[in-house]
């Protein structure tokens, strides 16, 4: 007894291939949209903090975190504002003057939010030494930002400047796209550069996994790392 076994027709195969193509295209487009949203989120956060920094400087003729008259001129929630030493630099080992705080890079967020230049409410406790959720904002990847005067950016050997670090745990393709959109796309040049900064307890990014050996060095997209970071220079 013969059985008639039917296979797929060319039309049916073509329809299946079209469906598969549409599904793959949707997945890729969705991933592209997610990446774009993350890039915009990071840029928006950096721009917001920079605008707050310059707004504070313009109003008080001093830097947030370093402001030596904050206790007199800013109304901080829960009590008197803490002061910086007023030397013109936001430092993480500031020399105390008249009881000012040592970790001005933590105090900066209290000053910016209490003065109304930044959304949120961050309060530094006197003598605090490390970022926590109550005194320091985070990037979209749940890692603390840092606004400070140092040279921990680029190659690590440039002159110290005030800079805003994104924090680590950011995929290299995201950091690279941020750099391309706001600067020159080069991790060791311009106003946005590679940074190894990571909060206490984290794993610091390395140039070997985030920066290429090309001339000039670029972001290492070929072997993408999920642990990179950058810094916006002021």
NORUR-V692837 format. One record per helix or strand. SS is the DSSP state (hx for helix, st for strand). FROM is the first residue (numbers start at 0). TO is the last residue. Records with the same first field share a line. If there is no record, write none. Layout:
BEGIN
SS->FROM-TO ; FROM-TO
END
This chain:
BEGIN
hx->9-59 ; 69-72 ; 103-113 ; 171-181 ; 206-209
st->137-137 ; 143-143 ; 145-149 ; 160-164 ; 169-169 ; 191-193 ; 210-210 ; 218-218 ; 227-227 ; 229-232
END
